[in-house]
Amino acid sequence: MMLAVALLAAQTADVPPDVVVTGERLRRLRIDTNIDRRGRVRNCQVAVSSGDAAIDRQACLATRDCVASGSRAGGPLADCVDTALIAFVRAGRGDLGNENAENH
């Protein structure tokens, strides 16, 4: 057990602080979405902000795109949105500064 803790600590030490901050922001993000019977997003809003308005906006855009491509609920929808958000952040489009998040 102690070896596992030591290995985890060593791995964490190699991760840049901005990656850790971004991961924490994405982890706390929660959105509420209403999907109608035809499979269209009727409402998407941030329930718990990531702390970054650009990421929050992208979460709803990604949700709409994922639903339109056939991911309508549960794990497949969450996986699709997660993949899109990670790509968004990696592309450098997420302004991870001190921008205040807004609800949508």
C-alpha positions in Angstrom: 0.0 0.0 0.0 2.8 2.5 0.9 4.5 1.7 -2.4 1.3 2.5 -4.3 1.1 5.9 -2.5 4.7 6.6 -3.2 4.3 5.8 -6.9 1.2 8.0 -7.1 3.0 10.9 -5.5 5.9 10.5 -7.9 3.5 10.5 -10.9 1.7 13.6 -9.6 5.0 15.4 -9.1 5.7 15.1 -12.8 2.4 16.7 -13.9 2.5 20.4 -14.6 0.3 22.5 -12.2 -1.9 23.9 -15.1 -2.9 20.3 -16.0 -3.9 19.6 -12.5 -5.9 22.8 -12.3 -7.7 22.0 -15.6 -8.4 18.5 -14.5 -10.0 19.8 -11.3 -12.1 22.3 -13.2 -13.4 19.6 -15.6 -14.0 17.2 -12.7 -16.4 19.6 -10.9 -18.3 20.7 -14.0 -21.9 19.6 -14.1 -24.6 20.5 -16.7 -28.3 20.0 -16.8 -29.8 19.1 -20.1 -33.3 18.4 -21.3 -33.6 16.2 -24.4 -37.0 16.0 -26.1 -38.6 12.8 -27.5 -37.1 13.5 -30.9 -33.6 13.5 -29.4 -33.0 17.2 -29.6 -31.5 19.3 -26.8 -34.1 21.7 -25.6 -32.2 23.2 -22.7 -28.6 23.0 -21.5 -27.3 25.0 -18.6 -24.4 24.8 -16.2 -25.5 23.4 -12.8 -21.9 23.5 -11.3 -19.4 25.7 -13.1 -15.9 24.6 -13.9 -14.8 28.1 -13.0 -14.0 28.8 -16.6 -16.8 30.4 -18.8 -15.2 29.1 -22.0 -15.2 25.5 -20.8 -18.7 25.9 -19.5 -20.0 27.2 -22.9 -18.1 24.4 -24.7 -19.7 21.8 -22.5 -23.2 22.7 -23.7 -22.0 23.0 -27.3 -20.4 19.6 -27.0 -23.6 18.2 -25.5 -25.7 19.4 -28.4 -23.2 18.0 -30.9 -23.0 14.6 -29.1 -26.8 14.3 -28.9 -27.1 15.3 -32.6 -24.6 12.5 -33.4 -26.6 9.9 -31.6 -25.3 9.9 -28.0 -28.5 10.5 -26.0 -27.9 9.5 -22.4 -25.8 8.0 -19.7 -22.2 6.8 -20.3 -22.1 7.3 -24.1 -23.2 10.9 -23.8 -20.8 11.6 -20.9 -17.9 10.0 -22.8 -18.7 12.0 -25.9 -18.8 15.3 -24.0 -15.7 14.4 -22.0 -13.8 13.7 -25.2 -14.9 16.9 -26.8 -13.9 19.0 -23.7 -10.5 17.4 -23.5 -9.9 18.2 -27.2 -11.1 21.7 -26.6 -8.7 22.3 -23.8 -5.8 20.6 -25.6 -6.4 22.8 -28.6 -5.8 25.8 -26.3 -9.2 27.2 -26.7 -10.1 27.1 -23.0 -9.1 30.3 -21.4 -7.9 28.9 -18.1 -7.3 32.3 -16.6 -9.4 34.1 -14.0 -12.4 34.4 -16.2 -15.6 34.1 -14.2 -18.0 31.4 -15.5 -21.6 32.2 -16.5 -24.6 30.0 -16.6 -26.2 29.2 -20.0 
